Amino acid sequence: MKEEAFRVRFTESYRSRYNGADPAKFSGLDFVGALGCTSEALLYSRLFLPNLMEIDGMIFLSDSVDDAGGPDGVRDLHERYGHGLQVEKTLNYFQINLNFPNRVSENMEGDDRLLAEQLADSWALRLQHTYPGREFVMEILDDDGEAAVSFHQKRWEFPEQPQE
């Protein structure tokens, strides 16, 4: 996440909650300590460090696999699309606005993009740690103020040519 954008967001949020307080004397962790809650932190940890699952050489967010009907649902998608790239891109696509429909009025302009960037960074680290021998492509999509993040394996971009 861009530090300056985070600092501006933190400062404005802090001022709105603590009238007259000087946010320059507090860090982001002070803000978490003042307003945060352990159960919410645990729920959000799953967003930033998701469980991953491999099915037939394809890598997915495990929650997306559940939504697709489990491994059999993923295999059905693979049969329909015919290629791992499209299946990974479809199931590993996370649209910020769609997944955070509540309390929209509290969001500032650009927050969805900043969250998408933060997710891309943390997911890339998780993927690299979990599958060290593989390369992944992280995509941040921003269409008319609606941001999303997606990933797929780089190997799908260059399908093997048939041997002659």
C-alpha positions in Angstrom: 0.0 0.0 0.0 1.3 3.5 -0.7 2.4 4.9 2.6 1.3 8.4 1.9 -2.2 7.3 0.9 -2.4 5.2 4.0 -1.3 8.1 6.2 -3.9 10.4 4.7 -6.7 7.8 5.2 -5.5 7.1 8.8 -5.4 10.9 9.6 -8.8 11.6 8.3 -10.4 8.5 10.0 -8.7 9.3 13.3 -9.8 13.0 13.2 -13.4 12.0 12.5 -13.5 9.6 15.5 -11.4 11.6 17.9 -12.5 15.3 17.6 -9.5 17.5 18.2 -6.9 14.7 18.4 -3.6 15.1 16.6 -3.2 11.9 14.6 0.5 12.9 13.9 1.3 11.7 17.4 -0.2 8.2 16.7 0.7 5.4 14.4 -1.6 3.1 12.4 -1.1 0.5 15.1 -2.3 3.0 17.7 -5.5 3.4 15.6 -5.9 -0.4 15.5 -5.5 -0.5 19.2 -8.1 2.1 19.7 -10.8 0.8 17.4 -9.8 -2.7 16.5 -11.2 -6.0 17.7 -9.5 -9.4 17.7 -12.4 -11.3 16.1 -12.5 -8.9 13.2 -8.7 -9.1 12.8 -8.9 -12.9 12.6 -11.6 -12.7 9.9 -9.6 -10.2 7.9 -6.4 -12.3 8.3 -8.1 -14.9 6.0 -8.5 -12.2 3.4 -4.8 -11.2 3.4 -3.3 -14.7 4.0 -5.8 -16.9 2.2 -5.8 -20.7 2.3 -4.7 -22.0 -1.1 -5.6 -25.2 -2.9 -4.1 -27.1 -5.9 -6.4 -29.0 -8.2 -4.9 -30.7 -11.3 -2.0 -28.3 -11.4 -4.1 -25.2 -11.0 -3.8 -23.0 -7.9 -6.8 -21.4 -6.2 -8.1 -19.5 -3.2 -9.7 -22.3 -1.3 -12.8 -20.3 -0.5 -13.3 -19.8 -4.3 -13.1 -23.6 -4.8 -15.8 -24.0 -2.2 -18.0 -21.4 -4.0 -17.4 -23.3 -7.3 -18.7 -26.6 -5.9 -15.4 -28.1 -4.7 -12.8 -29.8 -6.8 -15.4 -31.4 -9.0 -16.9 -28.0 -9.8 -13.4 -26.8 -10.7 -12.8 -29.7 -13.0 -16.2 -29.0 -14.7 -15.0 -25.4 -15.3 -11.7 -26.7 -16.7 -13.6 -29.0 -19.0 -15.8 -26.1 -20.1 -13.0 -23.5 -20.6 -10.5 -26.0 -21.8 -7.5 -24.2 -20.3 -6.1 -23.6 -16.8 -5.5 -19.9 -17.4 -9.2 -19.1 -17.7 -10.2 -21.2 -14.7 -7.6 -19.7 -12.5 -8.4 -16.2 -13.6 -12.1 -16.8 -13.0 -11.9 -18.3 -9.6 -9.0 -16.1 -8.3 -10.8 -12.9 -9.1 -11.8 -10.7 -6.1 -13.8 -7.6 -6.7 -13.5 -5.2 -3.8 -16.8 -3.4 -4.1 -18.7 -6.6 -4.6 -17.2 -8.2 -1.6 -17.5 -5.1 0.7 -21.1 -3.9 0.0 -21.7 -2.7 3.6 -20.7 0.7 5.1 -19.8 2.0 1.6 -20.3 5.6 2.9 -17.2 5.1 5.1 -15.0 4.4 2.2 -12.9 7.2 0.7 -12.2 7.6 -3.0 -9.4 5.3 -3.9 -9.7 3.0 -0.9 -10.8 0.1 -3.1 -7.7 0.5 -5.3 -5.4 0.7 -2.2 -7.0 -2.5 -0.8 -6.5 -4.3 -4.1 -2.8 -3.3 -4.1 -2.4 -4.5 -0.5 -4.1 -7.8 -1.4 -2.0 -8.3 -4.5 1.2 -7.8 -2.4 0.1 -10.2 0.4 -1.3 -12.8 -2.0 1.9 -12.7 -4.0 4.0 -13.4 -0.9 1.6 -16.2 0.2 1.8 -17.8 -3.2 5.6 -17.5 -3.4 5.9 -19.1 0.1 3.4 -21.9 -0.6 4.5 -22.7 -4.1 8.2 -21.6 -4.3 8.9 -23.2 -7.6 6.1 -21.5 -9.5 5.6 -18.1 -11.0 2.4 -16.1 -10.6 1.0 -13.1 -12.3 -0.9 -10.6 -10.1 -3.3 -8.3 -11.8 -4.9 -5.2 -10.3 -7.9 -4.2 -12.3 -9.5 -0.8 -11.9 -12.6 -0.2 -14.1 -14.4 3.0 -13.5 -13.5 3.2 -9.8 -14.3 -0.5 -9.1 -11.1 -2.3 -8.3 -10.3 -6.0 -8.3 -7.4 -8.3 -7.8 -6.7 -11.5 -9.6 -3.9 -14.0 -10.0 -2.9 -16.9 -12.2 0.2 -19.0 -12.9 2.5 -17.6 -15.5 2.9 -21.1 -17.1 -0.6 -20.9 -18.4 0.2 -17.8 -20.5 2.5 -19.8 -22.7 0.8 -23.2 -23.4 3.2 -25.9 -24.5 3.3 -26.5 -28.2 2.5 -30.1 -29.3 5.5 -32.2 -30.0 5.9 -33.2 -33.6 
